[in-house]
Amino acid sequence: MKLPYTPKIIVFVKLLSFVLLGSATSQAELEDGFVPLFNGKDFEGLYLKIRSGDEELAKRVFAADEGMVHVFDDSFPDEYELNTGENLTHGLFYTKKAYSKYVLRFEYKWGERIANNFERWQYDAGVYYHVTDDKVWPVGIEYQIRFDHTKNRNHTGDLIRPSGSGYLWFPSEDGKTFLHPNNGGEAQEVEGWLHLASPTDNHHALDGEWNECEIIVMGEHYAIHKLNGEIVNMATNLKPSEGIIGFQSETAEVFYRNIRIKEFEAVVPMEEFIK
């Protein structure tokens, strides 16, 4: 069959795109090459930081426990420092290394203990990436981990944009939640610091089951938030464009496990992850 005439400029653009981005990345290439960030025994390659600065308390807030990081371990009471306004055990365990282009995978599940300002932010934790400092709370971008039991509302995958950070977001028509670009969502300037994931029933809340999470980050270009295999949020034009990674302690007992990362030397086009 005779192919239609293709102008030379189109051929040139296609060739240039191939050179810059490479050929399509196979699924096997995307799956291989993950390395653990947490070795299941101790915090080698990581460090702990909580608001109080108490290093011994931090070891209880973040306890290595049978291959998991156990936030608020068994030495804590069922209710700890509730609504005192101090929130001294707010904190993160951080990577010592900075990252830019990668896929981060981990699992989490909720426990039963509650702490700090739980009344305001129920079952709240999260992961910060592209962190440029290590304060509590840092400059970076957050993959929210949260369940509001008062409204039976999942918030895992929400985007949080602290002061000093920036991105473009894909709002739904009413501006309330994420709209996938395959469904017409467009990256644009938006106000505010909290940008909600698309609603989903594909999550585990207080049933003791694990959730699988994935954060796909390509430098300044884009971030994709996935929950149990489903894309629930996205952003582009990220600021900062690299940094350390931190996992939170905040208002409730939570377990993290199977924390692993795969780095990329070159940007993988967004289409490879959303097709």
N, C-alpha and C positions, 0 to 999 in steps of 0.2 A: 504494500500500500504506500502511495506517495505521501510523505509528510508535508504538512503545510509549511510555507516559507516562514522562517524565523529570522527576524532582523538581527544583524550582527551585535547590536548593543545588548540584546537579551541574552545571547550566548555568552557575551563577555561578563555580564552580571552574574549569570549562573556559575560560570567558571570561577569568578572571584569569590562567590559565596562558598564554593566547594573548597577552595584553597584556605579561606579564613576559618571555616568552621569544621572542615573535614567531612568525610562521608558520614552517613547516618550511623549513629551509635547503636550497636546491637543490644538486645536485652541482656544477653550474657555479660557483655562488657559493663553494663550498668550494675549488675548484681555482684560481680567479682570484686575482690580487693578491699573488703571491709576489714578494719582493725579495731580492737576494743579500746575505748577510752577509759573504762573502769575494769580493772582486772578481776573483780569479784572478791578480792581479799583485803586490799588496802587502797590508799589514795595516791599511789605512785603516779607521777605525772599530773596530779591534780592538787588543789589546795582548798582549804575551807575558810569561809569568812562569814561571820554573823555580825549583826548590828552592835551587840555589846562588846565585841572584840575579845570575848572570853574564849580562849583556844580550847580549854578542856570541855566547856559546855558545847562548843561546836562539834566535838567528837561524838557527843551524844545526839545532837540534832541530826548529824549526818553519820550514821553508823554503818560500817561494812558488816553485813549480816547474811551469811549463807548465799553468797553470790549476788546479793542485792545491796543497793543503798537504801537503808531504812531511815526515813525522815521522822523524827520524834520516836526514838526507840522505846523499849519496854521499861526504861528507867523513868519515863515521864508518866504523870497521872493521866486519867482520861480527859481531863480538862486542865489546860495549862495557861496561866496568866491571861485568862479571857477578858477582853475588853478593858484592859488597864491603860491602854494608850501608849504603853512602852514598846511592845513588839520587839523585844531584844533578841529573839531567836529568828527574826527575819534574816535570811541570808542565802548564800549560794555556795555550791562547790564548783570551782572553776578549773578549766584546763590551764596549764601553764603556757601552752602553745597557742598562737593565733592562727586562725584559719580563714580562708577566703572563698574557695570554690569546692563544694563538697555535698555529700548526702549524709545526713545524720539520722540514725535510727535508734530507737529505744522503746521500752515498754514501761508502762506505769499502771498501778492500781491504788485505790484508796484504802486506808485503814479506818480505824474508828476514833482515834484521838483527835481532839480539836484544840486550837490554841490561838492566842493573840487576838486579832480583830476579826474573828470568825463571824461574828454577828453581821458584819458589813460585807465580807468577802468569803462566802461559804465554800469550803473544800477548794482551796486556791493554792496553786503552785505554778510552775512554768519553767521555760527554758529561754534564756537570753543568748542571742548570737550577735556577731559583729560588735562585741563589747570592747570599748576603748579605754575603760578604767575598770576598777573592781569594787567600787563603792556599793552600798546598799541604799537605794537601787541604782544600777549603772546606766550609762549612756550605751544604748544598743537597741536591738529590736527583739521583741518577745513573742514566742509561741506560748500562748496562754494555756494552762492546764487548770480546768475548773469545772465544778458541777454545783449549780445552785439548786439545792434540794427544796427550797421554799417555792420554787417555780417549776421544778422538774425540768430544768433547762441546762443542756450541755453548753459549755463555753470553751471546750478544748479546741484549739486551733485559732482562736481569736488572735488578731494582731494588736500589739500594744506598741505605741510610738512615744517614748519618753522625750522630754525636752532635749534637744541636741541631736536627735535622730530624725530621719526622714524617709519617705517613700511615696510612691503613687499607689493607689488602691483601685479595686474593681467593684464599685458599689452596685447594688441592685437598683431597680428603677426608683424605689422609694428611699434609697440611700441608707437602708438599715443593715443589710447583710451583704456578704460577698456574692457576686455573680460571676460564674465561670466564663472565661472568654469564649469558649465554644458555644455558650448560650447567649452571647451578645455583650458580655461584660467588657468594659474598656477601662484601661488604666488612666487615672486622672487625679488631679489635686483634690484632696478632701480635708475637711477640718477635723479637729479633735484628736484624741490620743488612743481611743479604743475603736477597733473596726472588727465587727463581729463576723465569725465564720458562718458559712451557710448552714441552716438548720439541718440536723440529721438525727436519726434514731440509731445510727450505726456506732454505738459507743456503749461502754460499761461504766456504770456510776458506782453505786454502793452495793454491788452484788459480789464483790471479792474477785472479779475476773480482770484479766489483764487487757489493756489497750495497746495497740501497736501504733507508734507515731513515726513520722518521717518529715524531716525538714530538708528541703532541697534548696541550696543557696549557691548562686553563681556570682560572687563578688558584688559589684554594684548593680548588676543587670536585673536579677529577679530573685524572689524567694517563693517557694511553694510549701504550703502546710498540708500535710496529709494525716488522716486519722483512720486507722483500720482499713487502709488501702484507698480511701476516698479523698479526693482533693476538696478541702473545705475552706481554703483561703489562699490568696496570692498577693504579691506586691512587686513593683518594679522600681527602678531608680533608687536603689538603697543607699542610705547614708547612715552610718559609716559603711565602708565596703569590705572590711575585714576586721577580725578581732578574736578575742578569746570567747569561750562558750561557758555558760554557767547554768546549773540546775538549781532551782529554788527550794527553800523551805519557807512556808508562809503561814497558813492558818489550819492545816490539817495533816494528819499522818498520811504519808504517801510512800510507796515503794517504787524504786527505779531499777530496772535490770536490762541486760543485753544492750548496753550503750555502745554503739559502734559507729565508725565514720569511714567514709571513702572520699579521698581528695582527688581533684582533677587539675591537671596542668592548664588546660584550655577550657573556655566556656562551652558547655553543652547547650545547644539551642533549647529553649523552653519547649518547643514542639515535641522534642523527644520524650518529655515527661507527661505531657497532657494529651497526647494523641490517643 
